[in-house]
Amino acid sequence: MSEAFRQRKVQCASPGGLHRIAYLEWGEPNNPRVLVCVHGLTRCSRDFAFLAQELSTRYRVICPDVAGRGDSDWLRDPMDYVLTTYVSDMVTLIARLDVESVHWVGTSMGGLIGMALASLAESPIERLVLNDVGPVLTAASLDRIGSYVGNAPTFPSIEAAVQYVCAVSATFGPHSEAQWRFLTENVVRRDADGTWRMKYDPAIAVPFGAGQPYRDIELWSQWETIRCPTLVLRGEHSDLLTRETVAQMAASGPRAKIAEITGVGHAPTLLHADQVALVREFLLADY
């Protein structure tokens, strides 16, 4: 996969101090049409490389590493790994881009950040794609994620890392060997001693509450204030975004358009042409 992107960082503030978040940029740097793509809980910016390349002729595509992930700084206080920090960081990023409005694609946690930002008065988000996430986070999905997030495993080889990522990400659905390796290489780094480890701060699990009993989390009041056109992608077998929740999302708030991806759980990776086509068609409709 050819990756003609630019790498940049921007300084942000959290209660614990200053930190820098990294981001990748595709497309013409002066294009006023900006698409921001934000990854899931333990993932990173390069997950969107395929989508970014497909849309870079129409957009300046910006893919950040959320604080504590990828090439972004780890936060001094683990309790700052919360939605309010992430939203603040994205506001700073958009200010750096010097644009008044953006389109947004968010997978899982990235969708929650987008929902929170889109729900605010005078939000810069004009069009929103939520990839397998909505106003209800089920206890079952939180328990599954909590079983592995923050465990900080190490691997003797990249092949062992691929096996691990395949196991914890089996809900992504069928992928080729090359795609699984791509999804693995995005989120691991090699230490000086030759071992491999996950490319995120294990402390992101602290506010997430790993190991604690989980209950459904509901964000309907936030959802009801969103007014921009919204597309919701749902994995057919998702344990995080239920069909009941999706039906209510279609009937309330921004009255989202819904598309279900067959053979996938949580969450579609947007590495497949049919998934990218759904996003492209929605984002570029009448635009």
C-alpha positions in Angstrom: 0.0 0.0 0.0 1.4 3.4 -1.1 1.3 5.9 1.8 1.9 9.4 0.5 1.1 11.2 3.7 2.6 14.0 5.8 3.4 13.5 9.5 2.8 16.4 11.9 2.2 17.1 15.6 0.2 19.7 17.5 0.6 20.7 21.2 -2.5 20.3 23.4 -3.4 20.9 27.0 -5.0 18.6 29.6 -5.4 19.1 33.4 -2.1 17.2 33.9 -0.1 19.5 31.6 0.9 19.9 27.9 1.2 17.0 25.5 1.5 16.6 21.7 -0.7 14.5 19.5 0.6 13.2 16.2 -1.5 13.2 13.0 -1.1 12.1 9.4 -2.4 14.2 6.5 -3.3 13.1 3.0 -4.3 15.2 0.0 -3.7 18.8 -0.9 -2.7 20.8 2.2 -4.7 23.9 1.0 -7.9 22.0 0.3 -10.6 23.7 2.5 -12.6 20.4 2.5 -11.3 18.5 5.5 -12.1 15.0 6.7 -11.1 14.0 10.2 -10.8 10.2 10.8 -10.4 9.0 14.4 -9.6 5.5 15.5 -10.8 3.1 18.2 -9.6 2.6 21.8 -6.3 0.8 21.2 -5.8 1.5 17.5 -4.1 4.3 15.7 -4.2 6.8 12.7 -2.8 4.5 10.1 -5.9 2.3 10.3 -7.5 4.8 7.9 -4.7 4.7 5.3 -6.9 2.9 2.7 -9.9 5.2 3.3 -7.7 8.3 3.3 -6.1 7.4 0.0 -9.5 6.8 -1.6 -10.8 10.2 -0.5 -7.7 12.3 -0.7 -8.6 13.6 -4.2 -11.7 15.2 -2.7 -10.5 16.0 0.9 -7.6 17.0 2.9 -7.7 13.9 5.1 -6.5 14.2 8.7 -6.0 11.1 10.9 -4.8 11.7 14.4 -3.3 9.4 17.0 -5.4 10.0 20.1 -3.3 10.8 23.2 -1.6 7.7 24.6 -1.7 5.9 21.2 0.5 5.6 18.2 3.1 8.4 18.0 1.2 10.7 20.3 2.5 11.5 23.8 1.5 9.5 26.8 -0.4 11.6 29.4 1.2 12.2 32.8 -2.0 11.5 34.7 -3.9 8.3 33.6 -7.2 9.9 34.7 -6.9 12.3 31.9 -7.5 9.5 29.4 -11.2 10.5 29.2 -13.6 11.9 26.5 -13.3 15.5 27.7 -9.5 15.4 27.0 -9.9 13.8 23.6 -12.6 16.4 22.6 -10.4 19.2 23.7 -7.5 17.8 21.7 -9.6 17.6 18.6 -10.8 21.2 18.9 -7.1 22.2 19.1 -6.3 20.1 16.1 -9.1 21.6 14.0 -7.9 25.1 15.0 -4.4 24.1 13.8 -6.0 23.1 10.4 -7.4 26.6 10.1 -10.9 25.5 8.9 -14.3 26.4 10.1 -15.9 23.0 9.5 -15.0 19.3 8.9 -16.5 16.0 8.0 -15.9 13.3 10.6 -15.4 9.5 10.5 -15.0 7.8 13.9 -14.6 4.2 14.7 -15.8 3.1 18.2 -14.0 5.6 20.6 -13.4 7.9 17.6 -17.1 7.9 17.0 -17.8 8.8 20.7 -15.4 11.7 20.3 -17.2 12.8 17.2 -20.6 12.4 18.8 -19.5 14.6 21.8 -18.1 17.3 19.5 -21.1 17.2 17.2 -23.5 17.6 20.1 -22.0 21.0 21.1 -23.4 24.3 20.1 -21.6 25.7 17.0 -19.9 22.4 16.4 -17.5 22.3 13.5 -18.7 18.9 12.4 -21.0 19.2 9.3 -21.3 15.5 8.4 -20.7 12.6 10.7 -20.0 8.9 10.2 -20.2 6.6 13.3 -18.5 3.3 12.7 -20.2 0.7 15.0 -20.9 3.0 18.0 -23.8 5.0 19.3 -25.5 6.4 22.4 -25.5 3.0 24.2 -22.4 1.1 25.1 -23.4 -2.4 26.2 -22.0 -4.0 29.3 -21.1 -7.1 27.3 -18.9 -5.2 24.9 -17.2 -3.2 27.7 -16.5 -6.5 29.5 -14.9 -7.9 26.3 -12.7 -4.9 25.7 -11.8 -4.7 29.4 -10.5 -8.2 29.2 -7.5 -7.2 27.1 -7.1 -3.4 27.2 -4.0 -2.4 29.2 -2.5 -5.9 29.5 0.7 -4.7 27.7 1.7 -8.0 26.3 5.1 -8.5 24.6 5.9 -10.7 21.6 9.1 -12.4 20.4 8.3 -11.8 16.7 6.0 -9.8 14.5 4.3 -13.1 13.6 3.4 -13.7 17.3 2.0 -10.1 17.4 -0.1 -10.8 14.4 -1.6 -13.9 16.1 -2.4 -11.8 19.1 -4.1 -9.1 17.1 -6.1 -11.6 15.1 -7.3 -13.2 18.4 -8.4 -10.0 20.2 -9.7 -8.4 17.0 -11.5 -11.5 15.6 -14.8 -9.4 15.6 -13.3 -7.3 12.8 -14.4 -10.1 10.4 -12.6 -11.8 7.6 -9.3 -10.3 6.3 -6.4 -11.5 4.2 -3.1 -12.4 5.8 -1.7 -9.1 4.4 -4.5 -7.1 5.9 -4.0 -8.7 9.3 -0.3 -7.9 9.1 -1.1 -4.3 8.2 -3.6 -4.1 11.1 -0.9 -5.4 13.4 2.0 -3.3 12.2 -0.1 -0.2 12.8 -0.3 -0.9 16.5 3.0 -2.5 17.6 6.6 -1.2 17.9 9.9 -3.1 18.2 12.0 -2.4 21.3 15.8 -2.3 21.3 16.0 -5.9 22.6 14.1 -7.1 19.6 10.8 -7.8 21.4 7.5 -6.3 20.1 4.9 -4.6 22.2 1.6 -2.7 21.7 1.9 0.9 20.7 -0.3 2.4 23.4 0.0 3.4 27.0 -1.3 0.6 29.2 -2.6 3.3 31.6 -5.5 4.1 29.2 -7.2 1.2 31.0 -7.2 3.1 34.4 -10.3 5.3 33.7 -11.8 2.7 31.4 -12.2 0.6 34.6 -10.7 -2.7 33.3 -11.5 -5.6 35.6 -14.6 -3.8 37.1 -18.2 -4.9 36.7 -19.7 -3.1 33.8 -23.2 -1.6 33.1 -24.6 -0.2 29.9 -23.6 3.4 29.4 -26.3 5.6 27.8 -25.7 8.9 26.0 -29.1 9.6 24.5 -29.2 13.2 25.8 -26.1 13.9 23.8 -27.4 12.2 20.8 -30.6 14.2 20.8 -28.7 17.5 20.3 -26.8 16.4 17.2 -28.2 18.0 14.0 -25.7 17.3 11.2 -26.4 14.5 8.7 -25.2 11.2 10.2 -24.4 7.8 8.9 -24.2 4.8 11.2 -22.3 1.7 10.1 -23.1 -1.4 12.2 -21.3 -4.7 12.1 -23.9 -7.4 11.7 -22.7 -9.3 14.8 -21.7 -6.2 16.9 -21.9 -6.7 20.7 -21.5 -2.9 21.2 -24.1 -1.4 18.9 -27.3 -3.4 19.0 -30.1 -3.3 16.3 -32.4 -1.9 19.0 -30.1 1.1 19.5 -29.6 1.6 15.8 -33.4 1.7 15.2 -33.7 4.4 17.9 -30.8 6.3 16.3 -32.7 6.3 13.0 -35.8 7.7 14.6 -34.3 10.4 17.0 -31.7 13.1 17.1 -30.2 13.5 13.6 -32.3 10.6 12.4 -29.3 8.7 11.1 -29.0 6.8 7.9 -28.1 3.2 8.8 -25.9 0.6 6.9 -25.2 -2.9 8.3 -22.0 -4.7 7.3 -22.6 -8.5 7.0 -20.2 -11.0 8.5 -18.6 -8.4 10.9 -18.8 -7.7 14.6 -17.2 -4.8 16.3 -16.0 -3.0 14.2 -15.7 -2.8 10.4 -12.1 -1.9 9.6 -12.9 0.2 6.5 -10.2 -1.8 4.6 -12.7 -3.3 2.2 -13.9 -1.5 -0.9 -17.6 -2.0 -0.2 -17.2 -0.4 3.3 -15.3 2.5 1.9 -17.9 3.0 -0.8 -20.6 3.4 1.8 -18.6 6.1 3.6 -17.6 7.8 0.3 -21.2 7.9 -1.0 -22.5 9.4 2.2 -19.8 12.0 2.7 -19.8 13.3 -0.9 -23.6 13.3 -1.4 -24.6 16.8 -2.6 -21.1 18.0 -1.6 
